Amino acid sequence: MSPKVKVTVTAVLANYLGGQREFTLEADSVKAVIEELSKRYGPEIRKRLLDDEGRPRRYINIYVNDEALSHQELDRKLTEGDEVLILPAVSGGSP
C-alpha cells in the first residue's frame, strides 16, 4: 500500500480538478501523484502539468515538504504524511 500524502494545488489548477484544491492521495512518488490526479479527473490535468515527454512543464513548480524539486525529480519517493504543493509560476506585474 502506498503512503498517504497531502496534495495542494492553486485555484488555477483546481479548475481542472473539479474545483478542489486539497487532496489526500495514496502515492509513492511525485509522478504517481500526477498520474492519480489524471486518473481521477481526466487527462487534461496531466497535459497542464507535464510535457509530451512526461517532464514537468517549465512553468510548473513542485515542492515536497517546502523543498523545491528540480524537473528531473518526478521519481522522488514519498513517505506517509508528506505534503506536495503544485504551483504554476507567476509572472508579470508592474516594474
C-alpha positions in Angstrom: 0.0 0.0 0.0 1.3 3.4 -0.9 1.8 6.2 1.7 -0.9 8.8 2.1 0.2 12.3 1.1 -1.4 15.7 1.1 -1.5 17.4 -2.2 -2.3 21.1 -2.6 -2.8 23.0 -5.9 -3.6 26.6 -6.8 -7.0 27.8 -7.8 -6.0 27.9 -11.4 -5.2 24.2 -11.4 -8.3 23.4 -9.3 -10.3 24.4 -12.4 -9.2 21.1 -13.9 -9.8 19.2 -10.6 -13.5 19.8 -10.0 -12.7 22.9 -8.1 -10.8 21.0 -5.4 -7.5 22.5 -4.1 -6.5 19.9 -1.5 -6.4 16.1 -1.8 -5.2 13.2 0.3 -3.9 10.6 -2.1 -2.0 7.3 -1.9 1.1 7.7 -4.0 4.7 6.6 -3.6 6.3 9.2 -5.9 5.6 12.7 -7.3 4.9 11.1 -10.7 2.3 8.8 -9.0 0.6 11.9 -7.6 0.2 13.4 -11.1 -1.0 10.0 -12.5 -3.6 9.6 -9.8 -4.9 13.1 -10.4 -5.1 12.3 -14.1 -6.9 9.0 -13.4 -9.5 10.7 -11.2 -10.0 13.9 -13.1 -9.1 13.2 -16.7 -6.0 13.7 -18.9 -6.3 17.5 -19.1 -4.6 17.9 -15.8 -1.7 15.7 -16.9 -1.3 17.9 -20.1 -1.3 21.0 -17.9 1.5 19.7 -15.7 3.7 17.5 -18.0 5.1 18.0 -21.5 4.9 15.3 -24.2 8.0 13.6 -22.8 6.5 13.3 -19.3 8.6 16.1 -17.7 7.1 18.9 -15.7 6.4 21.9 -17.9 8.8 24.8 -17.5 6.3 27.0 -15.6 5.2 24.3 -13.1 6.9 24.3 -9.7 6.6 21.3 -7.4 7.5 21.2 -3.8 7.7 18.3 -1.3 7.6 19.4 2.3 8.6 23.0 1.3 11.6 21.8 -0.8 11.6 22.8 -4.4 12.1 19.8 -6.8 14.1 20.0 -10.0 12.3 19.0 -13.1 14.2 15.7 -13.1 12.8 14.6 -9.7 9.4 13.2 -10.6 10.5 9.8 -9.3 11.1 11.4 -5.9 9.9 8.8 -3.3 7.2 10.0 -0.9 6.5 8.8 2.6 3.5 8.9 4.8 2.4 12.4 5.7 4.5 14.2 3.0 3.0 17.4 1.6 3.2 18.0 -2.1 2.5 21.5 -3.5 2.0 22.1 -7.2 2.2 25.7 -8.4 2.3 27.3 -11.8 4.9 30.0 -11.9 3.6 33.6 -11.6 5.0 36.3 -13.8 4.2 39.8 -14.9 3.2 42.7 -12.8 4.4 46.3 -12.8 8.1 47.2 -12.5 
